[in-house]
Amino acid sequence: MKRAAKQVWEFSWKKLPFALTGLVATGINYGLYLLLVDTYLPPLPATLIAYSSSVVLNFFLQRYFVFELRRSLRSAFALSMLVSLGGLLLDAAIVYGLHYFPLLGDREWLIKGAATGVVFFYNYYGKRRVFEGR
């Protein structure tokens, strides 16, 4: 039992810095998305712009506060952007798809929240692979 609790603690503790930097980037993503979708753009273009804007900030936050860089900065950035592109496509697909789900309708905060939850785990494991090679 103690071993299982220790593993859960270590698992949670390792993800805390990632979650905190992700929280900052997600705040930018959400804020920009809601601003754009409420005033200027339909949901899909708003998602593309908001997500892309938060990705660059998130790379630098993760570089300095989360992962140990085990490759050149240039290759880490390029690979990180590829992982983020996959996250963007996943995020956009979820947002787009959930707008057609009858129970959600136009509840933007709930739709974006569901997409964020799924993309969080995709990004963590993808970025860990990029930065640390594992």
Stockholm file with secondary structure:
# STOCKHOLM 1.0

chainA/1-134         MKRAAKQVWEFSWKKLPFALTGLVATGINYGLYLLLVDTYLPPLPATLIAYSSSVVLNFFLQRYFVFELRRSLRSAFALSMLVSLGGLLLDAAIVYGLHYFPLLGDREWLIKGAATGVVFFYNYYGKRRVFEGR
#=GR chainA/1-134 SS CHHHHHHHHHHHHHHHHHHHHHHHHHHHHHHHHHHHHHHTCCHHHHHHHHHHHHHHHHHHHHHHHTCCCCSCHHHHHHHHHHHHHHHHHHHHHHHHHHTTCTTTTTCHHHHHHHHHHHHHHHHHHHHHHHHHCC
#=GC SS_cons         CHHHHHHHHHHHHHHHHHHHHHHHHHHHHHHHHHHHHHHTCCHHHHHHHHHHHHHHHHHHHHHHHTCCCCSCHHHHHHHHHHHHHHHHHHHHHHHHHHTTCTTTTTCHHHHHHHHHHHHHHHHHHHHHHHHHCC
//
